[in-house]
Amino acid sequence: MTEITIYHNPDCGTSRNVLALIRNSGVEPTIIEYLNTPPTREQLVSLIEGMGIAPRELLRRKGTPYEDLGLDDPKWTNDRLIDFMMEHPILINRPIVLTPLGVKLCRPSEAVLDILPNRQTGAFAKEDGTAVVDEQGRQVTG
């Protein structure tokens, strides 16, 4: 069985779509509702390094204290930005998916297809009805 982990927020449509795409590949992932069970600092740093991004690129703005904390100010170091994410997990953008093929912030939701080891088992459409995968399990483009 392929091991896949999703850092998930069930209130987020993108996160729900990514979870459904993982399941559509025939895998039941380990689901971490990161607002209830935030990653440790070590785990967060490992995820950021695995994605090959800077901590600033993982910050979520909408519906968070981003503006109140002045996080757009370039004075904040990477370590301090991680501190903020540890203090306020809602600042961590989602969903983050970890598979044997890599770690990725899956926005848009179909980005998860790049790191899923298994093919899609059938057609899939996002919650809004947008087709992502056809009946043969192939990604729909354009």
C-alpha positions in Angstrom: 0.0 0.0 0.0 1.3 3.4 -0.9 1.8 5.8 2.0 0.4 9.3 1.4 -0.2 12.0 4.0 -2.3 15.1 3.6 -2.2 18.1 5.8 -5.9 18.9 5.5 -8.5 21.4 6.4 -12.0 20.0 6.0 -13.5 23.5 5.7 -11.4 24.2 2.6 -12.8 23.2 -0.8 -9.4 22.8 -2.4 -8.3 20.5 0.4 -11.5 18.4 0.1 -10.9 18.1 -3.7 -7.3 17.0 -3.1 -8.4 14.4 -0.6 -11.0 13.1 -3.1 -8.3 12.9 -5.8 -6.0 10.9 -3.6 -8.9 8.5 -2.8 -9.7 8.3 -6.5 -6.2 6.9 -7.0 -7.2 4.0 -4.8 -5.3 5.1 -1.6 -6.7 6.0 1.8 -4.2 8.6 3.0 -3.2 9.5 6.5 -5.2 12.7 7.2 -3.8 15.3 9.5 -6.2 18.0 10.3 -3.4 20.5 10.9 -5.5 23.1 12.7 -6.2 20.5 15.4 -2.9 18.7 15.2 -0.3 21.2 13.9 3.0 19.9 12.6 6.0 20.2 14.9 8.5 22.9 14.0 10.8 20.1 12.7 8.0 18.6 10.6 7.1 22.0 9.2 10.7 22.8 8.3 11.0 19.4 6.6 7.9 19.9 4.6 9.1 23.4 3.4 12.5 22.0 2.5 10.8 19.0 0.7 8.7 21.4 -1.4 11.8 23.5 -2.2 10.1 26.7 -1.3 10.7 29.6 1.1 8.6 29.8 4.3 7.0 33.0 3.0 5.6 31.0 0.0 3.7 28.8 2.4 1.9 31.7 4.2 -1.8 31.9 3.8 -3.3 35.4 3.7 -7.0 35.0 3.4 -8.8 34.4 6.7 -5.7 34.6 8.8 -3.9 37.1 11.0 -1.4 37.8 8.1 -2.2 41.4 7.7 -2.6 42.1 11.5 0.9 40.6 12.1 2.4 42.6 9.2 3.8 39.5 7.6 4.2 41.2 4.2 7.1 43.2 5.8 10.4 41.8 4.4 12.0 42.3 7.8 10.7 38.9 8.9 13.4 36.1 8.6 12.5 32.6 7.5 12.9 31.4 11.1 10.5 34.1 12.4 8.0 33.3 9.7 8.1 29.7 10.8 7.6 30.9 14.4 4.4 32.7 13.3 3.1 29.6 11.5 3.8 27.6 14.7 1.9 30.2 16.8 -0.9 30.5 14.3 -1.3 27.2 12.2 -4.1 28.9 10.2 -1.2 30.8 8.5 0.0 27.5 6.9 -1.4 27.2 3.4 -3.1 24.0 2.5 -3.4 21.2 1.5 0.2 19.9 1.7 0.5 16.3 0.4 3.5 14.0 1.1 3.9 10.9 -1.1 6.8 8.7 -2.1 7.2 11.0 -5.2 7.5 14.2 -3.3 5.9 16.9 -1.2 3.7 19.6 -2.6 1.4 22.5 -1.7 -1.6 21.3 -3.9 -3.1 24.6 -5.1 -4.8 24.2 -7.5 -6.2 20.8 -6.4 -5.1 19.0 -9.6 -1.5 19.7 -8.7 -1.7 16.6 -6.5 -1.8 14.5 -9.7 1.9 15.3 -10.2 3.0 13.4 -7.1 0.4 10.5 -6.8 2.1 7.2 -7.5 -1.1 5.5 -8.7 -3.3 6.5 -11.7 -6.8 7.8 -11.1 -9.3 4.9 -11.0 -12.1 6.8 -12.9 -13.6 10.2 -13.7 -13.4 13.0 -11.2 -14.8 16.5 -11.0 -14.2 19.2 -8.4 -17.0 20.2 -6.0 -17.8 23.0 -8.4 -18.3 20.6 -11.3 -15.0 21.3 -13.1 -13.8 18.0 -14.7 -10.3 17.1 -13.7 -10.1 13.4 -14.7 -11.9 11.6 -17.5 -13.5 8.1 -17.5 -10.2 6.6 -18.5 -8.4 8.2 -15.5 -6.6 10.7 -17.6 -6.2 14.4 -16.6 -8.5 16.7 -18.5 -6.6 19.7 -19.9 -7.8 23.1 -20.9 
